[in-house]
Amino acid sequence: MTVLQPPWSYPVLKAVADVLADTSDGLTGREIGDLLARLRMEDPIPTATKRDRLAEAFVARQNKDQSSKRIITFIFSAMEPVRYRNQPELFTLRQDRLNEHLAFVGLRVNDRGQVAKGAVAQTLDEASRIATSIRDELLRRKCHPEVLRYCSVEVLMKAHFHACLEATKSIFARLRGLTGATGDGAALIDATLTLGKSGVPMLAINSLQTQTEKDEQTGLANLVKGLNGLYRNPTAHDPRLSRSISEDELLEVLTMVSMVHRRLDGARRVEAAR
């Protein structure tokens, strides 16, 4: 027996079409045409923009069937994992964006690309909470751009192991860029952030006029050393399968790295260091 899928509202159809036909990350015009033809769906305005073209195709088919079943079939065809074997991060990106809209009709795209039952959202906040991915949560927290620049692909691929590694490496690249220093790891931290015998670091995050400010400088240096010891050295040397990093831990690490970058945003180069 065929289960009837209730029609979706036009805003939901339009939102789904906007994701799948996004200018930067959506299907190409040719891919849209091929899928519509393969699924025997009418293509009412093939010369329109990708988004309008796909939205009108969805509306035409849903009006004909009085059901959203064929739109669900289109989503599954567009999200077949085999399509993304060379771009797994693109699958996750589209999946996250689709799920925020599908939550309004109690559906979601699972990791197999299938449209399955999900929690029903009544408000925008509920939809965001239901669909939130790590990447979306980082954006919500206003994670520093340097963190996302270094590890966005790993986050989208859900490669937590390497996301921690790349995020931590971003701090050392930043220290080299701000100071011109060379080296890596603890040696680079000592050369750029620690007070040293002179009491003057190469890169100061405050005026270093009071003991509190000096303690703050030392605290940041020790924090970066701790991140290096906890996440960079182990992930760089241990076999991948021996390191398991949960989503919660990954968010905590990336948020901490983001905080370090924000402190470095206001740092000043001390020319007379050492």
C-alpha atoms as one frame of an Amber mdcrd trajectory, in Angstrom:
protein
   0.000   0.000   0.000   1.366   3.422  -0.943   1.530   5.943   1.910   0.287
   9.379   0.868   2.734  12.171   1.636   0.821  15.384   2.444   1.565  18.408
   0.249   4.064  20.925   1.584   3.471  24.649   1.771   5.008  26.816  -0.923
   7.593  28.314   1.504   8.898  24.819   2.293   9.037  23.864  -1.401  10.827
  27.119  -2.186  13.295  26.710   0.686  14.191  23.168  -0.380  14.640  24.328
  -3.973  16.845  27.208  -2.781  19.167  24.749  -1.016  19.409  22.248  -3.850
  19.807  24.969  -6.489  22.026  27.289  -4.448  24.243  29.480  -6.619  27.468
  28.417  -4.882  26.823  24.967  -3.422  23.778  23.644  -5.267  23.169  21.365
  -8.218  24.146  22.635 -11.636  21.498  23.541 -14.187  22.358  20.404 -16.117
  22.063  18.223 -13.018  18.651  19.698 -12.271  17.477  19.070 -15.828  18.782
  15.497 -15.793  17.076  14.702 -12.490  13.768  16.212 -13.577  13.865  14.196
 -16.792  14.850  10.961 -15.053  12.038  11.336 -12.520   9.573  12.356 -15.266
   8.851  15.679 -13.644   7.642  18.631 -15.685  10.183  21.452 -16.179   7.832
  24.477 -16.582  10.440  27.242 -16.910  13.793  25.703 -17.970  15.274  29.121
 -18.820  14.641  30.637 -15.378  17.233  30.872 -12.612  18.076  27.522 -11.054
  16.148  28.291  -7.877  12.994  29.467  -9.623  13.184  26.639 -12.141  13.366
  23.969  -9.460  10.741  25.595  -7.242   8.251  25.761 -10.121   8.979  22.140
 -11.037   8.225  21.148  -7.434   4.997  23.150  -7.388   3.822  21.707 -10.715
   4.431  18.122  -9.635   2.907  18.553  -6.194  -0.198  20.159  -7.706  -0.515
  17.231 -10.092  -0.087  14.557  -7.420  -1.600  16.455  -4.471   1.284  14.893
  -2.616   4.911  15.715  -1.807   6.043  12.174  -2.597   7.822  13.027  -5.860
   9.658  15.961  -4.237  10.907  13.544  -1.588  12.074  11.242  -4.379  13.901
  14.163  -5.995  15.669  14.993  -2.725  16.760  11.380  -2.298  18.049  11.262
  -5.869  19.964  14.507  -5.368  21.383  13.330  -2.030  22.472   9.804  -2.976
  25.797   9.378  -1.157  27.495   7.984  -4.263  27.205  11.460  -5.812  29.437
  12.827  -3.065  32.193  10.245  -2.949  34.769  12.925  -3.818  33.057  15.747
  -1.874  31.698  14.325   1.395  31.761  17.792   2.954  29.280  19.010   0.306
  26.867  16.227   1.273  26.974  17.347   4.919  26.531  20.990   3.971  23.419
  20.294   1.885  22.089  17.833   4.448  22.318  20.414   7.238  20.650  23.127
   5.173  17.848  20.843   3.998  17.143  19.570   7.488  16.520  23.037   8.863
  13.641  23.437   6.376  12.397  19.853   6.397  11.982  20.088  10.159   8.819
  22.119   9.523   7.215  19.064   7.906   8.635  16.567  10.395  11.252  15.116
   8.060  15.032  15.013   7.767  17.725  13.748   5.403  19.698  10.991   7.123
  23.307  10.002   6.481  22.204   7.614   3.724  20.588  10.469   1.835  17.112
   9.155   2.575  14.250  11.393   3.689  13.109   9.999   7.017  10.791  11.009
   9.833  12.171  13.603  12.218  11.142  16.000  14.946   8.562  18.604  13.974
   9.481  22.276  14.351   6.951  25.024  14.931   9.342  27.970  15.189  12.602
  29.094  13.609  14.478  28.448  16.858  13.128  24.894  17.022  14.092  24.261
  13.401  17.589  25.561  14.051  18.027  23.396  17.145  16.766  20.280  15.345
  19.016  20.747  12.328  22.071  22.314  13.952  25.348  20.778  12.877  28.749
  21.430  14.401  29.477  23.942  11.675  26.206  25.787  12.306  26.849  25.793
  16.042  30.300  27.273  15.488  28.774  29.998  13.348  26.142  30.635  16.033
  28.922  31.032  18.592  30.664  33.462  16.218  33.721  31.238  16.062  36.836
  33.116  14.921  37.265  33.045  11.114  40.789  31.635  11.438  39.430  28.474
  13.046  36.889  27.860  10.284  39.460  28.718   7.618  41.761  25.961   8.829
  39.309  23.183   9.622  35.927  23.800   7.928  36.408  20.882   5.518  37.293
  18.505   8.356  34.263  19.668  10.365  31.909  19.158   7.427  33.386  15.711
   6.814  32.835  14.980  10.528  36.540  14.194  10.828  36.812  15.294  14.457
  40.286  13.833  14.823  41.766  16.039  12.120  39.592  19.069  12.898  41.281
  19.351  16.310  44.690  18.960  14.699  44.082  21.625  12.043  42.478  24.054
  14.490  45.429  23.800  16.864  47.874  24.236  14.000  46.098  27.475  13.109
  47.383  29.064  16.333  50.992  28.336  15.468  50.544  29.634  11.936  49.068
  32.811  13.416  51.991  33.249  15.810  54.468  32.912  12.955  52.482  35.342
  10.821  52.260  37.979  13.561  55.904  37.836  14.599  57.943  36.491  11.714
  59.299  33.844  14.066  60.083  30.340  12.880  59.776  27.013  14.621  56.779
  25.187  15.992  55.156  23.786  19.108  56.404  24.666  22.583  59.558  26.282
  21.195  57.500  28.721  19.140  55.289  29.550  22.125  58.357  30.247  24.268
  59.805  32.443  21.532  56.669  34.518  21.032  54.377  34.494  24.081  56.298
  33.641  27.256  57.805  36.384  29.372  61.242  34.778  29.469  64.178  36.131
  31.462  63.653  39.661  30.173  60.005  39.680  31.190  59.100  40.961  27.718
  57.501  38.614  25.155  57.763  39.083  21.418  53.955  39.328  21.253  52.040
  40.946  24.145  48.273  40.617  24.636  48.149  43.552  27.065  50.385  46.335
  28.415  52.197  44.005  30.871  52.236  46.808  33.427  50.747  44.919  36.363
  51.298  41.478  37.821  47.752  40.558  36.778  48.528  41.418  33.178  51.751
  39.427  33.295  49.881  36.459  34.770  47.335  36.771  31.974  50.107  36.667
  29.367  51.629  33.600  31.006  48.199  31.982  31.233  47.627  32.347  27.495
  51.060  30.877  26.733  50.349  27.918  29.020  46.899  27.422  27.481  48.374
  27.210  23.991  51.009  24.779  25.261  48.221  22.697  26.800  46.261  22.599
  23.553  49.431  21.563  21.756  50.057  18.738  24.217  46.460  17.570  24.370
  45.442  17.731  20.730  48.226  18.487  18.331  51.012  16.139  19.388  48.752
  13.116  20.055  46.722  13.572  16.868  49.873  14.068  14.852  51.483  10.855
  16.065  48.782   8.405  17.154  46.931   6.150  14.719  43.588   7.700  13.799
  41.554   4.811  15.137  43.058   5.145  18.609  41.706   8.684  19.048  37.995
   9.201  19.586  36.796  12.799  19.880  33.106  13.427  20.516  31.103  16.292
  19.039  30.916  17.973  22.442  34.673  17.784  22.900  35.283  19.061  19.379
  33.045  22.078  20.012  34.876  22.792  23.254  38.277  22.591  21.581  37.322
  24.778  18.630  35.682  27.328  20.923  38.853  27.486  23.009  41.027  27.898
  19.917  38.673  30.655  18.786  39.194  32.438  22.104  42.975  32.250  21.642
  42.677  33.824  18.202  40.546  36.646  19.614  43.201  37.412  22.199  45.793
  37.447  19.431  43.601  39.902  17.484  44.454  42.542  20.050  48.085  41.545
  20.561  50.947  43.926  19.816  54.429  43.178  18.583  57.103  44.155  21.105
  60.127  45.152  19.082  62.507  45.175  22.021  61.678  41.635  23.069  64.556
  39.518  24.403
